[in-house]
């Protein structure tokens, strides 16, 4: 059942969504940790998309907005 659900999602669902399908949709009693363990054994993994990196240097902070003059 886990392999079918994972295949229907084209391999995108991870263990939380695979667990939710039989538990909520089909009314089956399934433990979340068991689903995780079986997916790990079968080599099934959901697709995770990392968020893009933001530019850490902000253009507003590059310029001296308050006209600070520091002497060393």
PDB file with SEQRES, HELIX, SHEET and CRYST1 records, atoms N, CA, C and O in Angstrom:
SEQRES   1 A   72  UNK UNK UNK UNK UNK UNK UNK UNK UNK UNK UNK UNK UNK          
SEQRES   2 A   72  UNK UNK UNK UNK UNK UNK UNK UNK UNK UNK UNK UNK UNK          
SEQRES   3 A   72  UNK UNK UNK UNK UNK UNK UNK UNK UNK UNK UNK UNK UNK          
SEQRES   4 A   72  UNK UNK UNK UNK UNK UNK UNK UNK UNK UNK UNK UNK UNK          
SEQRES   5 A   72  UNK UNK UNK UNK UNK UNK UNK UNK UNK UNK UNK UNK UNK          
SEQRES   6 A   72  UNK UNK UNK UNK UNK UNK UNK                                  
HELIX    1 AA1 UNK A    2  UNK A    8  1                                   7    
HELIX    2 AA2 UNK A   15  UNK A   20  1                                   6    
HELIX    3 AA3 UNK A   21  UNK A   25  3                                   5    
HELIX    4 AA4 UNK A   32  UNK A   42  1                                  11    
HELIX    5 AA5 UNK A   59  UNK A   62  1                                   4    
CRYST1    1.000    1.000    1.000  90.00  90.00  90.00 P 1           1          
ATOM      1  N   UNK A   1       0.825  -1.186   0.000  1.00  0.00           N  
ATOM      2  CA  UNK A   1       0.000   0.000   0.000  1.00  0.00           C  
ATOM      3  C   UNK A   1       0.878   1.262   0.000  1.00  0.00           C  
ATOM      4  O   UNK A   1       0.568   2.236  -0.685  1.00  0.00           O  
ATOM      5  N   UNK A   2       1.967   1.236   0.767  1.00  0.00           N  
ATOM      6  CA  UNK A   2       2.851   2.400   0.835  1.00  0.00           C  
ATOM      7  C   UNK A   2       3.500   2.657  -0.521  1.00  0.00           C  
ATOM      8  O   UNK A   2       3.603   3.805  -0.953  1.00  0.00           O  
ATOM      9  N   UNK A   3       3.934   1.602  -1.188  1.00  0.00           N  
ATOM     10  CA  UNK A   3       4.547   1.773  -2.515  1.00  0.00           C  
ATOM     11  C   UNK A   3       3.556   2.312  -3.523  1.00  0.00           C  
ATOM     12  O   UNK A   3       3.925   3.118  -4.378  1.00  0.00           O  
ATOM     13  N   UNK A   4       2.301   1.884  -3.444  1.00  0.00           N  
ATOM     14  CA  UNK A   4       1.279   2.386  -4.365  1.00  0.00           C  
ATOM     15  C   UNK A   4       1.027   3.874  -4.153  1.00  0.00           C  
ATOM     16  O   UNK A   4       0.949   4.641  -5.113  1.00  0.00           O  
ATOM     17  N   UNK A   5       0.900   4.277  -2.887  1.00  0.00           N  
ATOM     18  CA  UNK A   5       0.649   5.686  -2.585  1.00  0.00           C  
ATOM     19  C   UNK A   5       1.824   6.533  -3.044  1.00  0.00           C  
ATOM     20  O   UNK A   5       1.636   7.607  -3.615  1.00  0.00           O  
ATOM     21  N   UNK A   6       3.043   6.048  -2.793  1.00  0.00           N  
ATOM     22  CA  UNK A   6       4.242   6.780  -3.194  1.00  0.00           C  
ATOM     23  C   UNK A   6       4.324   6.874  -4.719  1.00  0.00           C  
ATOM     24  O   UNK A   6       4.714   7.911  -5.255  1.00  0.00           O  
ATOM     25  N   UNK A   7       3.966   5.814  -5.407  1.00  0.00           N  
ATOM     26  CA  UNK A   7       4.009   5.827  -6.876  1.00  0.00           C  
ATOM     27  C   UNK A   7       2.935   6.740  -7.454  1.00  0.00           C  
ATOM     28  O   UNK A   7       3.172   7.414  -8.456  1.00  0.00           O  
ATOM     29  N   UNK A   8       1.750   6.770  -6.831  1.00  0.00           N  
ATOM     30  CA  UNK A   8       0.675   7.640  -7.320  1.00  0.00           C  
ATOM     31  C   UNK A   8       1.050   9.114  -7.210  1.00  0.00           C  
ATOM     32  O   UNK A   8       0.606   9.936  -8.011  1.00  0.00           O  
ATOM     33  N   UNK A   9       1.863   9.440  -6.223  1.00  0.00           N  
ATOM     34  CA  UNK A   9       2.284  10.830  -6.060  1.00  0.00           C  
ATOM     35  C   UNK A   9       3.515  11.140  -6.912  1.00  0.00           C  
ATOM     36  O   UNK A   9       4.101  12.215  -6.778  1.00  0.00           O  
ATOM     37  N   UNK A  10       3.908  10.224  -7.772  1.00  0.00           N  
ATOM     38  CA  UNK A  10       5.092  10.345  -8.633  1.00  0.00           C  
ATOM     39  C   UNK A  10       6.351  10.534  -7.785  1.00  0.00           C  
ATOM     40  O   UNK A  10       7.280  11.236  -8.185  1.00  0.00           O  
ATOM     41  N   UNK A  11       6.370   9.904  -6.618  1.00  0.00           N  
ATOM     42  CA  UNK A  11       7.543   9.928  -5.766  1.00  0.00           C  
ATOM     43  C   UNK A  11       7.735  11.205  -4.981  1.00  0.00           C  
ATOM     44  O   UNK A  11       8.802  11.423  -4.408  1.00  0.00           O  
ATOM     45  N   UNK A  12       6.726  12.052  -4.944  1.00  0.00           N  
ATOM     46  CA  UNK A  12       6.909  13.337  -4.274  1.00  0.00           C  
ATOM     47  C   UNK A  12       6.514  13.300  -2.801  1.00  0.00           C  
ATOM     48  O   UNK A  12       7.017  14.109  -2.020  1.00  0.00           O  
ATOM     49  N   UNK A  13       5.636  12.395  -2.399  1.00  0.00           N  
ATOM     50  CA  UNK A  13       5.167  12.363  -1.014  1.00  0.00           C  
ATOM     51  C   UNK A  13       6.188  11.694  -0.110  1.00  0.00           C  
ATOM     52  O   UNK A  13       6.753  10.651  -0.442  1.00  0.00           O  
ATOM     53  N   UNK A  14       6.411  12.319   1.043  1.00  0.00           N  
ATOM     54  CA  UNK A  14       7.252  11.728   2.063  1.00  0.00           C  
ATOM     55  C   UNK A  14       6.403  10.969   3.060  1.00  0.00           C  
ATOM     56  O   UNK A  14       5.218  10.739   2.822  1.00  0.00           O  
ATOM     57  N   UNK A  15       7.003  10.578   4.179  1.00  0.00           N  
ATOM     58  CA  UNK A  15       6.301   9.745   5.154  1.00  0.00           C  
ATOM     59  C   UNK A  15       5.088  10.426   5.786  1.00  0.00           C  
ATOM     60  O   UNK A  15       4.103   9.733   6.037  1.00  0.00           O  
ATOM     61  N   UNK A  16       5.086  11.742   6.062  1.00  0.00           N  
ATOM     62  CA  UNK A  16       3.882  12.322   6.650  1.00  0.00           C  
ATOM     63  C   UNK A  16       2.660  12.237   5.731  1.00  0.00           C  
ATOM     64  O   UNK A  16       1.560  11.923   6.185  1.00  0.00           O  
ATOM     65  N   UNK A  17       2.854  12.514   4.453  1.00  0.00           N  
ATOM     66  CA  UNK A  17       1.723  12.460   3.529  1.00  0.00           C  
ATOM     67  C   UNK A  17       1.336  11.024   3.203  1.00  0.00           C  
ATOM     68  O   UNK A  17       0.155  10.722   3.031  1.00  0.00           O  
ATOM     69  N   UNK A  18       2.326  10.138   3.117  1.00  0.00           N  
ATOM     70  CA  UNK A  18       2.019   8.733   2.871  1.00  0.00           C  
ATOM     71  C   UNK A  18       1.265   8.163   4.063  1.00  0.00           C  
ATOM     72  O   UNK A  18       0.382   7.324   3.889  1.00  0.00           O  
ATOM     73  N   UNK A  19       1.597   8.603   5.265  1.00  0.00           N  
ATOM     74  CA  UNK A  19       0.884   8.150   6.463  1.00  0.00           C  
ATOM     75  C   UNK A  19      -0.538   8.705   6.487  1.00  0.00           C  
ATOM     76  O   UNK A  19      -1.462   8.009   6.908  1.00  0.00           O  
ATOM     77  N   UNK A  20      -0.725   9.945   6.043  1.00  0.00           N  
ATOM     78  CA  UNK A  20      -2.045  10.571   6.094  1.00  0.00           C  
ATOM     79  C   UNK A  20      -3.031   9.918   5.133  1.00  0.00           C  
ATOM     80  O   UNK A  20      -4.230   9.885   5.409  1.00  0.00           O  
ATOM     81  N   UNK A  21      -2.552   9.406   4.028  1.00  0.00           N  
ATOM     82  CA  UNK A  21      -3.452   8.810   3.040  1.00  0.00           C  
ATOM     83  C   UNK A  21      -4.230   7.610   3.589  1.00  0.00           C  
ATOM     84  O   UNK A  21      -5.458   7.623   3.503  1.00  0.00           O  
ATOM     85  N   UNK A  22      -3.597   6.583   4.144  1.00  0.00           N  
ATOM     86  CA  UNK A  22      -4.394   5.474   4.683  1.00  0.00           C  
ATOM     87  C   UNK A  22      -5.104   5.846   5.980  1.00  0.00           C  
ATOM     88  O   UNK A  22      -6.200   5.355   6.250  1.00  0.00           O  
ATOM     89  N   UNK A  23      -4.489   6.705   6.782  1.00  0.00           N  
ATOM     90  CA  UNK A  23      -5.089   7.033   8.071  1.00  0.00           C  
ATOM     91  C   UNK A  23      -6.345   7.880   7.907  1.00  0.00           C  
ATOM     92  O   UNK A  23      -7.361   7.609   8.547  1.00  0.00           O  
ATOM     93  N   UNK A  24      -6.290   8.890   7.067  1.00  0.00           N  
ATOM     94  CA  UNK A  24      -7.424   9.795   6.923  1.00  0.00           C  
ATOM     95  C   UNK A  24      -8.322   9.414   5.747  1.00  0.00           C  
ATOM     96  O   UNK A  24      -9.548   9.408   5.866  1.00  0.00           O  
ATOM     97  N   UNK A  25      -7.702   9.097   4.618  1.00  0.00           N  
ATOM     98  CA  UNK A  25      -8.495   8.826   3.420  1.00  0.00           C  
ATOM     99  C   UNK A  25      -9.163   7.468   3.411  1.00  0.00           C  
ATOM    100  O   UNK A  25     -10.318   7.345   3.003  1.00  0.00           O  
ATOM    101  N   UNK A  26      -8.444   6.439   3.859  1.00  0.00           N  
ATOM    102  CA  UNK A  26      -8.978   5.074   3.776  1.00  0.00           C  
ATOM    103  C   UNK A  26      -9.465   4.532   5.115  1.00  0.00           C  
ATOM    104  O   UNK A  26     -10.096   3.475   5.153  1.00  0.00           O  
ATOM    105  N   UNK A  27      -9.188   5.226   6.205  1.00  0.00           N  
ATOM    106  CA  UNK A  27      -9.652   4.785   7.511  1.00  0.00           C  
ATOM    107  C   UNK A  27      -8.857   3.635   8.102  1.00  0.00           C  
ATOM    108  O   UNK A  27      -9.357   2.944   8.990  1.00  0.00           O  
ATOM    109  N   UNK A  28      -7.636   3.409   7.640  1.00  0.00           N  
ATOM    110  CA  UNK A  28      -6.796   2.329   8.154  1.00  0.00           C  
ATOM    111  C   UNK A  28      -6.028   2.811   9.379  1.00  0.00           C  
ATOM    112  O   UNK A  28      -5.679   3.988   9.471  1.00  0.00           O  
ATOM    113  N   UNK A  29      -5.766   1.910  10.318  1.00  0.00           N  
ATOM    114  CA  UNK A  29      -4.959   2.222  11.477  1.00  0.00           C  
ATOM    115  C   UNK A  29      -3.495   1.950  11.139  1.00  0.00           C  
ATOM    116  O   UNK A  29      -3.085   0.796  11.009  1.00  0.00           O  
ATOM    117  N   UNK A  30      -2.711   3.019  10.998  1.00  0.00           N  
ATOM    118  CA  UNK A  30      -1.303   2.881  10.645  1.00  0.00           C  
ATOM    119  C   UNK A  30      -0.504   3.820  11.533  1.00  0.00           C  
ATOM    120  O   UNK A  30      -0.885   4.973  11.735  1.00  0.00           O  
ATOM    121  N   UNK A  31       0.609   3.318  12.063  1.00  0.00           N  
ATOM    122  CA  UNK A  31       1.478   4.136  12.884  1.00  0.00           C  
ATOM    123  C   UNK A  31       2.436   4.915  11.989  1.00  0.00           C  
ATOM    124  O   UNK A  31       2.963   4.373  11.018  1.00  0.00           O  
ATOM    125  N   UNK A  32       2.662   6.182  12.314  1.00  0.00           N  
ATOM    126  CA  UNK A  32       3.531   7.032  11.511  1.00  0.00           C  
ATOM    127  C   UNK A  32       4.968   6.516  11.495  1.00  0.00           C  
ATOM    128  O   UNK A  32       5.623   6.529  10.453  1.00  0.00           O  
ATOM    129  N   UNK A  33       5.457   6.063  12.648  1.00  0.00           N  
ATOM    130  CA  UNK A  33       6.834   5.563  12.713  1.00  0.00           C  
ATOM    131  C   UNK A  33       7.013   4.289  11.897  1.00  0.00           C  
ATOM    132  O   UNK A  33       8.081   4.049  11.334  1.00  0.00           O  
ATOM    133  N   UNK A  34       5.969   3.479  11.838  1.00  0.00           N  
ATOM    134  CA  UNK A  34       6.047   2.259  11.033  1.00  0.00           C  
ATOM    135  C   UNK A  34       6.139   2.602   9.549  1.00  0.00           C  
ATOM    136  O   UNK A  34       6.899   1.985   8.803  1.00  0.00           O  
ATOM    137  N   UNK A  35       5.353   3.596   9.133  1.00  0.00           N  
ATOM    138  CA  UNK A  35       5.411   4.040   7.737  1.00  0.00           C  
ATOM    139  C   UNK A  35       6.814   4.558   7.418  1.00  0.00           C  
ATOM    140  O   UNK A  35       7.365   4.258   6.359  1.00  0.00           O  
ATOM    141  N   UNK A  36       7.390   5.340   8.341  1.00  0.00           N  
ATOM    142  CA  UNK A  36       8.748   5.842   8.123  1.00  0.00           C  
ATOM    143  C   UNK A  36       9.742   4.701   7.982  1.00  0.00           C  
ATOM    144  O   UNK A  36      10.589   4.713   7.089  1.00  0.00           O  
ATOM    145  N   UNK A  37       9.637   3.717   8.867  1.00  0.00           N  
ATOM    146  CA  UNK A  37      10.578   2.599   8.847  1.00  0.00           C  
ATOM    147  C   UNK A  37      10.441   1.784   7.560  1.00  0.00           C  
ATOM    148  O   UNK A  37      11.445   1.412   6.952  1.00  0.00           O  
ATOM    149  N   UNK A  38       9.210   1.506   7.145  1.00  0.00           N  
ATOM    150  CA  UNK A  38       9.002   0.719   5.926  1.00  0.00           C  
ATOM    151  C   UNK A  38       9.461   1.476   4.679  1.00  0.00           C  
ATOM    152  O   UNK A  38      10.008   0.885   3.749  1.00  0.00           O  
ATOM    153  N   UNK A  39       9.233   2.785   4.672  1.00  0.00           N  
ATOM    154  CA  UNK A  39       9.702   3.567   3.526  1.00  0.00           C  
ATOM    155  C   UNK A  39      11.225   3.570   3.469  1.00  0.00           C  
ATOM    156  O   UNK A  39      11.811   3.487   2.389  1.00  0.00           O  
ATOM    157  N   UNK A  40      11.860   3.664   4.623  1.00  0.00           N  
ATOM    158  CA  UNK A  40      13.326   3.660   4.664  1.00  0.00           C  
ATOM    159  C   UNK A  40      13.865   2.332   4.161  1.00  0.00           C  
ATOM    160  O   UNK A  40      14.833   2.302   3.401  1.00  0.00           O  
ATOM    161  N   UNK A  41      13.243   1.231   4.581  1.00  0.00           N  
ATOM    162  CA  UNK A  41      13.692  -0.096   4.128  1.00  0.00           C  
ATOM    163  C   UNK A  41      13.525  -0.267   2.628  1.00  0.00           C  
ATOM    164  O   UNK A  41      14.371  -0.866   1.964  1.00  0.00           O  
ATOM    165  N   UNK A  42      12.425   0.265   2.097  1.00  0.00           N  
ATOM    166  CA  UNK A  42      12.148   0.125   0.669  1.00  0.00           C  
ATOM    167  C   UNK A  42      12.920   1.139  -0.174  1.00  0.00           C  
ATOM    168  O   UNK A  42      12.908   1.067  -1.402  1.00  0.00           O  
ATOM    169  N   UNK A  43      13.587   2.076   0.482  1.00  0.00           N  
ATOM    170  CA  UNK A  43      14.349   3.077  -0.256  1.00  0.00           C  
ATOM    171  C   UNK A  43      13.482   4.161  -0.855  1.00  0.00           C  
ATOM    172  O   UNK A  43      13.881   4.803  -1.827  1.00  0.00           O  
ATOM    173  N   UNK A  44      12.296   4.379  -0.292  1.00  0.00           N  
ATOM    174  CA  UNK A  44      11.387   5.405  -0.793  1.00  0.00           C  
ATOM    175  C   UNK A  44      11.629   6.698  -0.025  1.00  0.00           C  
ATOM    176  O   UNK A  44      11.753   6.696   1.200  1.00  0.00           O  
ATOM    177  N   UNK A  45      11.694   7.796  -0.761  1.00  0.00           N  
ATOM    178  CA  UNK A  45      11.925   9.085  -0.138  1.00  0.00           C  
ATOM    179  C   UNK A  45      11.165  10.135  -0.912  1.00  0.00           C  
ATOM    180  O   UNK A  45      11.124  10.108  -2.142  1.00  0.00           O  
ATOM    181  N   UNK A  46      10.572  11.046  -0.198  1.00  0.00           N  
ATOM    182  CA  UNK A  46       9.854  12.127  -0.840  1.00  0.00           C  
ATOM    183  C   UNK A  46      10.815  13.154  -1.404  1.00  0.00           C  
ATOM    184  O   UNK A  46      11.985  13.202  -1.026  1.00  0.00           O  
ATOM    185  N   UNK A  47      10.316  13.964  -2.300  1.00  0.00           N  
ATOM    186  CA  UNK A  47      11.117  15.020  -2.901  1.00  0.00           C  
ATOM    187  C   UNK A  47      11.080  16.214  -1.962  1.00  0.00           C  
ATOM    188  O   UNK A  47      10.005  16.625  -1.523  1.00  0.00           O  
ATOM    189  N   UNK A  48      12.224  16.766  -1.655  1.00  0.00           N  
ATOM    190  CA  UNK A  48      12.265  17.977  -0.852  1.00  0.00           C  
ATOM    191  C   UNK A  48      12.897  19.066  -1.684  1.00  0.00           C  
ATOM    192  O   UNK A  48      13.902  18.862  -2.364  1.00  0.00           O  
ATOM    193  N   UNK A  49      12.294  20.197  -1.613  1.00  0.00           N  
ATOM    194  CA  UNK A  49      12.777  21.339  -2.375  1.00  0.00           C  
ATOM    195  C   UNK A  49      13.324  22.361  -1.395  1.00  0.00           C  
ATOM    196  O   UNK A  49      12.618  22.826  -0.501  1.00  0.00           O  
ATOM    197  N   UNK A  50      14.574  22.698  -1.573  1.00  0.00           N  
ATOM    198  CA  UNK A  50      15.181  23.688  -0.704  1.00  0.00           C  
ATOM    199  C   UNK A  50      14.787  25.084  -1.154  1.00  0.00           C  
ATOM    200  O   UNK A  50      14.638  25.349  -2.347  1.00  0.00           O  
ATOM    201  N   UNK A  51      14.625  25.945  -0.212  1.00  0.00           N  
ATOM    202  CA  UNK A  51      14.324  27.327  -0.546  1.00  0.00           C  
ATOM    203  C   UNK A  51      15.597  27.997  -1.050  1.00  0.00           C  
ATOM    204  O   UNK A  51      16.697  27.692  -0.589  1.00  0.00           O  
ATOM    205  N   UNK A  52      15.435  28.896  -1.984  1.00  0.00           N  
ATOM    206  CA  UNK A  52      16.592  29.568  -2.560  1.00  0.00           C  
ATOM    207  C   UNK A  52      17.292  30.447  -1.544  1.00  0.00           C  
ATOM    208  O   UNK A  52      16.674  30.943  -0.602  1.00  0.00           O  
ATOM    209  N   UNK A  53      18.571  30.632  -1.740  1.00  0.00           N  
ATOM    210  CA  UNK A  53      19.342  31.471  -0.834  1.00  0.00           C  
ATOM    211  C   UNK A  53      19.046  32.934  -1.118  1.00  0.00           C  
ATOM    212  O   UNK A  53      18.984  33.355  -2.273  1.00  0.00           O  
ATOM    213  N   UNK A  54      18.869  33.683  -0.079  1.00  0.00           N  
ATOM    214  CA  UNK A  54      18.629  35.108  -0.222  1.00  0.00           C  
ATOM    215  C   UNK A  54      19.961  35.840  -0.248  1.00  0.00           C  
ATOM    216  O   UNK A  54      20.966  35.358   0.276  1.00  0.00           O  
ATOM    217  N   UNK A  55      19.948  36.983  -0.852  1.00  0.00           N  
ATOM    218  CA  UNK A  55      21.132  37.821  -0.852  1.00  0.00           C  
ATOM    219  C   UNK A  55      21.287  38.394   0.550  1.00  0.00           C  
ATOM    220  O   UNK A  55      20.444  39.166   1.006  1.00  0.00           O  
ATOM    221  N   UNK A  56      22.350  38.022   1.224  1.00  0.00           N  
ATOM    222  CA  UNK A  56      22.520  38.413   2.613  1.00  0.00           C  
ATOM    223  C   UNK A  56      22.921  39.878   2.766  1.00  0.00           C  
ATOM    224  O   UNK A  56      22.744  40.451   3.841  1.00  0.00           O  
ATOM    225  N   UNK A  57      23.449  40.483   1.732  1.00  0.00           N  
ATOM    226  CA  UNK A  57      23.827  41.884   1.799  1.00  0.00           C  
ATOM    227  C   UNK A  57      22.664  42.700   1.257  1.00  0.00           C  
ATOM    228  O   UNK A  57      22.299  42.594   0.086  1.00  0.00           O  
ATOM    229  N   UNK A  58      22.099  43.503   2.119  1.00  0.00           N  
ATOM    230  CA  UNK A  58      20.958  44.325   1.729  1.00  0.00           C  
ATOM    231  C   UNK A  58      21.471  45.646   1.155  1.00  0.00           C  
ATOM    232  O   UNK A  58      22.393  46.245   1.708  1.00  0.00           O  
ATOM    233  N   UNK A  59      20.892  46.092   0.074  1.00  0.00           N  
ATOM    234  CA  UNK A  59      21.355  47.316  -0.571  1.00  0.00           C  
ATOM    235  C   UNK A  59      21.167  48.528   0.340  1.00  0.00           C  
ATOM    236  O   UNK A  59      21.962  49.465   0.271  1.00  0.00           O  
ATOM    237  N   UNK A  60      20.154  48.535   1.177  1.00  0.00           N  
ATOM    238  CA  UNK A  60      19.906  49.678   2.047  1.00  0.00           C  
ATOM    239  C   UNK A  60      20.954  49.777   3.149  1.00  0.00           C  
ATOM    240  O   UNK A  60      21.209  50.878   3.637  1.00  0.00           O  
ATOM    241  N   UNK A  61      21.563  48.686   3.553  1.00  0.00           N  
ATOM    242  CA  UNK A  61      22.550  48.737   4.627  1.00  0.00           C  
ATOM    243  C   UNK A  61      23.965  48.959   4.105  1.00  0.00           C  
ATOM    244  O   UNK A  61      24.879  49.192   4.895  1.00  0.00           O  
ATOM    245  N   UNK A  62      24.159  48.892   2.819  1.00  0.00           N  
ATOM    246  CA  UNK A  62      25.490  49.121   2.275  1.00  0.00           C  
ATOM    247  C   UNK A  62      25.887  50.584   2.370  1.00  0.00           C  
ATOM    248  O   UNK A  62      27.036  50.894   2.681  1.00  0.00           O  
ATOM    249  N   UNK A  63      24.968  51.470   2.109  1.00  0.00           N  
ATOM    250  CA  UNK A  63      25.289  52.886   2.143  1.00  0.00           C  
ATOM    251  C   UNK A  63      25.173  53.409   3.580  1.00  0.00           C  
ATOM    252  O   UNK A  63      24.457  52.840   4.404  1.00  0.00           O  
ATOM    253  N   UNK A  64      25.865  54.467   3.853  1.00  0.00           N  
ATOM    254  CA  UNK A  64      25.880  55.052   5.193  1.00  0.00           C  
ATOM    255  C   UNK A  64      24.678  55.982   5.322  1.00  0.00           C  
ATOM    256  O   UNK A  64      24.748  57.143   4.919  1.00  0.00           O  
ATOM    257  N   UNK A  65      23.589  55.486   5.875  1.00  0.00           N  
ATOM    258  CA  UNK A  65      22.343  56.239   5.899  1.00  0.00           C  
ATOM    259  C   UNK A  65      22.332  57.350   6.948  1.00  0.00           C  
ATOM    260  O   UNK A  65      21.633  58.347   6.766  1.00  0.00           O  
ATOM    261  N   UNK A  66      23.075  57.210   8.023  1.00  0.00           N  
ATOM    262  CA  UNK A  66      23.028  58.203   9.099  1.00  0.00           C  
ATOM    263  C   UNK A  66      24.290  59.068   9.120  1.00  0.00           C  
ATOM    264  O   UNK A  66      24.534  59.779  10.095  1.00  0.00           O  
ATOM    265  N   UNK A  67      25.086  59.017   8.063  1.00  0.00           N  
ATOM    266  CA  UNK A  67      26.292  59.842   7.906  1.00  0.00           C  
ATOM    267  C   UNK A  67      27.249  59.693   9.091  1.00  0.00           C  
ATOM    268  O   UNK A  67      27.674  60.675   9.698  1.00  0.00           O  
ATOM    269  N   UNK A  68      27.569  58.454   9.395  1.00  0.00           N  
ATOM    270  CA  UNK A  68      28.493  58.165  10.491  1.00  0.00           C  
ATOM    271  C   UNK A  68      29.929  58.389  10.018  1.00  0.00           C  
ATOM    272  O   UNK A  68      30.297  57.981   8.916  1.00  0.00           O  
ATOM    273  N   UNK A  69      30.729  59.034  10.848  1.00  0.00           N  
ATOM    274  CA  UNK A  69      32.136  59.270  10.544  1.00  0.00           C  
ATOM    275  C   UNK A  69      32.932  58.725  11.715  1.00  0.00           C  
ATOM    276  O   UNK A  69      32.885  59.285  12.810  1.00  0.00           O  
ATOM    277  N   UNK A  70      33.652  57.656  11.502  1.00  0.00           N  
ATOM    278  CA  UNK A  70      34.437  57.040  12.564  1.00  0.00           C  
ATOM    279  C   UNK A  70      35.914  57.190  12.247  1.00  0.00           C  
ATOM    280  O   UNK A  70      36.348  56.980  11.115  1.00  0.00           O  
ATOM    281  N   UNK A  71      36.678  57.558  13.268  1.00  0.00           N  
ATOM    282  CA  UNK A  71      38.117  57.609  13.141  1.00  0.00           C  
ATOM    283  C   UNK A  71      38.715  56.464  13.927  1.00  0.00           C  
ATOM    284  O   UNK A  71      38.267  56.147  15.029  1.00  0.00           O  
ATOM    285  N   UNK A  72      39.731  55.846  13.352  1.00  0.00           N  
ATOM    286  CA  UNK A  72      40.380  54.727  14.029  1.00  0.00           C  
ATOM    287  C   UNK A  72      41.382  55.262  15.015  1.00  0.00           C  
ATOM    288  O   UNK A  72      42.049  54.487  15.700  1.00  0.00           O  
TER     289      UNK A  72                                                      
END                                                                             
